[in-house]
């Protein structure tokens, strides 16, 4: 069984019919299920998530991308600061980057004020954080390979502001 094909198939559709998936991978359903269990136990598969277009619900929230410049810690690099930041429930992703900044965060909050307070009271004063730059997501067109539907009459993205 080819793990790359298995993982790609699960990433595309974690609820794919296991019998069909096993057939496409040329293995038995039992072999497939055992291999998936091994990949979960070894933390290659970290979890399963639904892609949700929250704009089509009544959930009010703001997504922000935050660039951080960080002083690396001796013996730990950026890891110590990144692990501390990862513990906040508002933080949805933390990535070490190359280029003009060191770490990119994706965070969510209910309002612009809530996000601004998180940045000013939690992130900016954190030891090792040199600077922050916050960018608010106005609209998503594609995320994790999934296109968001723009054919529902929503005209916001069609005009220059």
C-alpha positions in Angstrom: 0.0 0.0 0.0 1.3 3.4 -0.9 1.1 5.8 2.1 1.4 8.9 -0.1 -1.7 7.9 -2.1 -3.5 6.9 1.1 -2.8 10.2 2.8 -3.6 12.3 -0.2 -7.0 10.4 -0.5 -7.8 10.9 3.1 -6.7 14.6 3.0 -9.1 15.1 0.1 -12.0 13.2 1.7 -11.6 11.7 5.1 -15.0 10.1 4.8 -14.3 8.3 1.6 -15.8 4.8 1.5 -13.1 2.5 3.0 -13.9 -0.4 0.7 -13.5 1.7 -2.4 -10.4 3.3 -1.0 -8.9 -0.1 -0.3 -9.7 -1.3 -3.8 -8.0 1.8 -5.3 -4.9 1.2 -3.2 -4.9 -2.6 -4.0 -5.3 -3.8 -0.5 -8.0 -5.2 1.8 -10.2 -3.1 3.9 -8.6 -4.7 7.0 -5.1 -3.8 5.8 -6.3 -0.2 5.1 -7.9 0.2 8.5 -4.8 -1.2 10.2 -2.5 1.2 8.3 -4.7 4.2 9.1 -4.7 3.3 12.8 -0.8 3.1 12.6 -0.6 6.5 10.9 -2.9 8.0 13.6 -0.9 6.4 16.4 2.4 7.7 15.0 0.8 11.2 14.6 1.3 11.3 10.8 -2.5 11.7 10.7 -3.2 14.5 13.3 -7.0 14.7 13.0 -9.9 15.1 10.7 -11.6 18.4 10.0 -14.6 19.6 8.1 -14.2 22.6 5.7 -16.9 25.1 6.7 -17.9 28.3 4.9 -18.7 30.2 8.0 -19.9 33.2 6.0 -23.0 31.1 5.2 -23.8 30.8 8.9 -24.8 33.3 11.6 -21.4 32.9 13.4 -19.8 36.2 13.8 -16.0 36.2 13.8 -12.9 37.8 12.3 -9.9 36.1 11.0 -6.5 37.8 11.1 -3.1 36.9 9.7 -0.3 38.2 12.0 3.3 38.5 11.0 5.8 38.3 13.9 9.4 39.2 14.1 11.0 37.2 16.9 14.3 37.0 18.6 15.3 33.3 18.6 16.1 31.9 22.0 19.5 30.3 22.6 19.3 26.6 22.2 15.6 26.6 21.2 15.5 28.9 18.2 11.9 30.0 17.5 10.3 26.9 19.0 9.8 28.2 22.6 7.9 31.3 21.5 6.0 29.4 18.9 4.9 26.7 21.4 3.7 29.4 23.9 1.7 31.2 21.2 0.2 27.9 20.0 -1.5 27.4 23.4 -3.9 30.3 23.0 -7.3 29.1 21.8 -7.6 32.1 19.4 -4.6 30.9 17.5 -5.6 28.6 14.6 -2.2 28.1 13.0 1.5 29.0 13.6 4.1 28.7 10.9 7.8 29.4 10.8 8.5 31.5 7.7 11.4 32.6 5.6 11.6 36.2 4.4 10.7 39.5 6.0 9.1 38.0 9.2 9.7 34.9 11.2 6.3 33.5 12.2 2.9 33.7 10.6 -0.2 33.3 12.8 -3.8 32.8 11.8 -6.1 33.8 14.7 -9.9 34.2 15.1 -11.9 36.5 17.3 -15.4 37.8 17.5 -14.6 41.4 16.7 -11.8 43.6 15.4 -11.4 45.0 19.0 -11.0 41.5 20.4 -8.3 40.6 17.9 -6.5 44.0 18.5 -6.6 43.4 22.3 -5.2 39.9 21.8 -2.3 41.3 19.8 -1.6 44.3 22.0 -2.0 42.5 25.4 -0.9 38.9 24.7 1.4 38.8 21.6 3.3 42.1 21.4 4.5 42.1 25.1 5.6 38.4 24.9 9.3 37.8 25.6 11.1 37.4 22.3 8.5 39.1 20.1 10.0 42.2 18.4 7.1 43.3 16.3 3.7 42.4 14.9 1.8 43.2 11.7 -1.9 42.4 11.6 -3.8 41.7 8.4 -7.6 41.1 8.5 -9.1 38.5 6.1 -11.9 40.2 4.2 -13.0 37.2 2.2 -11.8 33.7 1.4 -11.8 32.4 -2.1 -9.9 29.2 -1.6 -8.5 27.4 1.5 -6.7 24.1 1.8 -7.4 23.4 -1.9 -11.2 23.9 -1.6 -12.8 26.7 -3.6 -15.4 28.7 -1.8 -18.7 29.2 -3.7 -19.0 32.8 -5.1 -22.0 32.0 -7.3 -24.6 32.7 -4.6 -25.2 36.3 -5.4 -22.6 37.7 -3.0 -21.2 40.6 -5.0 -18.7 42.0 -2.3 -15.7 40.5 -4.0 -16.5 41.8 -7.5 -16.0 45.5 -6.8 -12.9 47.4 -5.9 -13.2 49.2 -2.6 
